Amino acid sequence: DKHLLAVNKAAGMVVHPGAATGEDTLVHALLSHCAGSLSGIGGVERPGIVHRLDRETTGIIIVAKNDKAHRGLAEQFSERTLHKEYLALVAGAPGLLSGSIKKSIGRNQQHRHKMTVIDKERQDEHEMHGKDAHTDWEVVESFGKIATLMRCVIHTGRTHQIRVHMKSLGHVLLGDAVYGWKPDARLKQQPARVMLHAEHLVVTHPITRKTLDLRAPLPKDFAE
């Protein structure tokens, strides 16, 4: 509508321009599509961008077309009043059918492009700073001992949150080489990316106050 739009982001697409990106980012596409009518709050490089998804993650991203919509959406993200669900394919099979992870996440000191769980002792000893992170998960479908399809509800929006929390359970996401996934000969085809999809977002429209229930179908590679 005239206030916002929702996109089912493709894998491999970067959300906003950075040091190593070209002119193929989501922001470039949006500026072209909306003829420049995006919220300016995010600055020149991130117009309209209220939240982001990793390059390889697919699924719903919501974008503000004006400043009022941007402020209204940003408030819901910061106050955690919206509902975000992801589907993740993880290696192995957890012993439980569901669980809740509340573990702080901070930057990995050895590998700056990675995040890590930071427990209380490490925070105190090494003056490492983690931000609180909360993920609820449940098993949707099991594929023997090889892999499990999980639904993850995130109550916080930390960088790589699901990837780091699942790794801490001992179940790294399929295709996530950054966090230790290795090809598995038992799979008919090896995933070419991180198997994470932002499937479901429930948000209050910042102008009309109506509830928006947004769902993105699984992309072809994930479904296969």
C-alpha positions in Angstrom: 0.0 0.0 0.0 1.1 3.6 0.1 2.7 3.2 3.6 4.7 0.0 3.4 5.4 -3.1 1.4 6.4 -6.7 2.2 8.9 -8.7 0.1 9.6 -12.4 -0.1 13.4 -12.0 -0.3 15.4 -14.4 -2.5 18.5 -16.2 -1.4 21.8 -14.5 -2.2 20.3 -11.0 -2.2 21.9 -8.5 0.2 19.4 -6.2 2.0 21.4 -2.9 2.0 24.6 -1.7 0.3 27.9 -2.3 2.1 31.7 -2.5 1.5 31.5 -5.5 -0.8 28.1 -5.1 -2.5 27.3 -4.0 -6.0 24.0 -2.4 -7.2 22.1 -5.6 -6.8 20.9 -5.1 -3.3 17.3 -5.1 -2.1 17.6 -1.4 -1.4 18.5 -0.7 -5.0 15.6 -2.8 -6.2 13.2 -1.0 -3.9 14.4 2.5 -4.9 13.7 1.5 -8.5 10.3 -0.1 -7.8 9.1 2.8 -5.5 10.6 5.6 -7.6 12.4 6.9 -4.6 9.4 7.0 -2.3 10.9 5.3 0.7 11.4 6.4 4.3 14.5 8.4 4.8 15.1 7.5 8.4 17.5 4.7 7.5 19.8 7.2 5.8 21.1 7.1 2.2 22.2 3.5 2.3 19.3 2.0 4.2 16.1 3.8 3.0 12.9 2.2 4.3 14.8 -0.7 6.0 13.4 -1.4 9.4 14.9 -4.9 9.9 17.1 -7.1 7.8 17.7 -10.8 6.8 21.1 -12.3 6.1 22.2 -12.6 2.5 21.4 -16.3 2.2 18.2 -16.2 4.3 14.9 -16.1 2.3 11.5 -14.9 3.3 9.5 -11.9 4.6 11.0 -8.5 5.0 8.8 -5.4 5.6 9.8 -2.0 4.2 8.6 1.5 5.2 7.6 3.9 2.4 7.4 7.0 4.7 8.9 8.2 8.0 5.7 7.7 10.0 5.4 4.1 8.9 9.1 3.6 9.6 8.8 4.9 13.2 5.6 2.8 13.8 7.3 -0.4 12.6 10.6 0.3 14.3 8.8 0.7 17.6 7.2 -2.7 17.2 10.6 -4.3 16.5 12.3 -2.6 19.4 9.5 -3.3 21.9 9.1 -6.8 20.6 5.4 -6.6 20.1 5.3 -8.4 16.8 5.5 -12.1 16.0 8.4 -13.6 13.9 8.6 -17.2 12.8 11.3 -18.9 10.8 11.7 -22.4 9.3 15.1 -23.9 9.7 16.6 -27.2 8.5 19.1 -28.4 11.0 21.5 -31.3 11.1 20.7 -34.2 13.4 17.7 -34.9 15.6 17.1 -33.2 18.9 16.1 -35.3 21.8 13.1 -33.1 22.6 10.2 -32.0 20.5 10.4 -28.3 21.6 12.4 -26.0 23.8 13.3 -22.4 24.6 16.8 -20.9 24.4 17.7 -17.8 26.4 21.4 -17.3 25.8 23.2 -14.0 25.2 24.8 -13.4 21.8 27.9 -11.3 21.1 30.6 -11.0 18.5 33.2 -13.8 18.2 36.5 -12.1 19.3 38.6 -14.4 17.1 36.4 -14.3 14.0 34.7 -10.9 13.7 32.2 -12.0 11.0 30.8 -14.6 13.4 28.6 -14.3 16.5 28.7 -16.6 19.5 26.9 -17.5 22.7 28.4 -15.5 25.6 27.7 -16.9 29.0 27.8 -14.9 32.2 31.2 -16.1 33.3 32.8 -15.2 29.9 31.2 -11.8 30.1 32.7 -11.1 33.5 36.1 -12.7 32.9 36.9 -11.3 29.5 34.7 -8.2 29.6 32.8 -9.6 26.5 29.4 -8.1 26.0 26.5 -10.2 24.9 22.9 -9.0 24.2 20.0 -11.1 25.6 18.6 -13.4 22.9 15.5 -15.6 23.2 14.4 -18.3 20.7 11.6 -20.8 21.1 11.7 -23.8 18.8 9.7 -26.9 17.9 10.1 -29.9 15.6 7.9 -29.7 12.5 9.2 -32.9 10.8 12.1 -35.3 11.4 14.2 -36.9 8.7 15.7 -39.8 10.7 19.0 -38.9 12.3 20.0 -36.8 9.2 18.1 -33.6 9.6 15.1 -31.9 11.3 12.7 -29.2 10.1 12.2 -26.8 13.0 10.0 -23.8 13.5 11.7 -21.0 15.4 9.9 -18.1 17.0 12.4 -15.3 17.8 11.6 -12.8 20.6 14.7 -10.8 19.9 16.5 -9.9 16.7 20.2 -10.5 17.2 22.5 -11.0 14.3 22.7 -14.7 13.3 20.4 -15.5 16.3 18.8 -18.7 15.1 22.1 -20.0 13.5 24.0 -19.4 16.8 21.3 -20.7 19.1 20.8 -23.9 17.0 24.5 -24.5 17.0 24.6 -24.2 20.8 22.0 -27.0 20.8 24.4 -29.1 18.7 22.3 -28.8 15.6 23.9 -26.5 13.1 21.8 -25.4 10.1 22.2 -27.3 6.9 24.5 -25.4 4.5 25.8 -23.1 7.3 29.6 -23.6 6.7 30.3 -20.5 8.8 29.1 -22.2 11.9 30.5 -25.6 11.2 28.2 -27.5 8.8 30.0 -30.0 6.6 28.5 -31.8 3.6 26.7 -35.0 4.5 26.9 -38.0 2.1 23.5 -39.2 3.2 21.8 -36.2 1.6 20.7 -36.6 -2.0 21.8 -33.0 -2.7 23.9 -30.7 -0.6 22.4 -27.4 0.2 24.1 -24.5 -1.6 23.2 -22.0 1.2 22.0 -21.7 4.8 18.6 -23.4 5.1 16.7 -20.6 6.9 13.5 -19.0 5.8 11.5 -16.2 7.4 8.1 -17.7 6.9 5.6 -15.8 9.0 5.4 -12.2 10.3 2.5 -10.8 12.3 2.7 -7.0 12.6 0.3 -4.1 13.3 -0.1 -1.8 10.4 1.6 1.5 11.7 -1.1 3.7 10.1 -4.4 1.8 9.9 -3.7 -0.3 13.1 -5.0 -3.4 11.4 -3.2 -6.7 12.0 -1.1 -7.9 9.1 -0.5 -11.6 8.9 2.2 -12.2 6.3 3.4 -15.6 5.1 6.0 -16.5 2.5 5.9 -19.9 0.8 9.1 -22.0 0.9 11.5 -21.3 -1.9 12.2 -24.2 -4.4 15.6 -25.2 -3.1 14.4 -25.3 0.5 11.3 -27.4 -0.4 13.4 -29.8 -2.4 
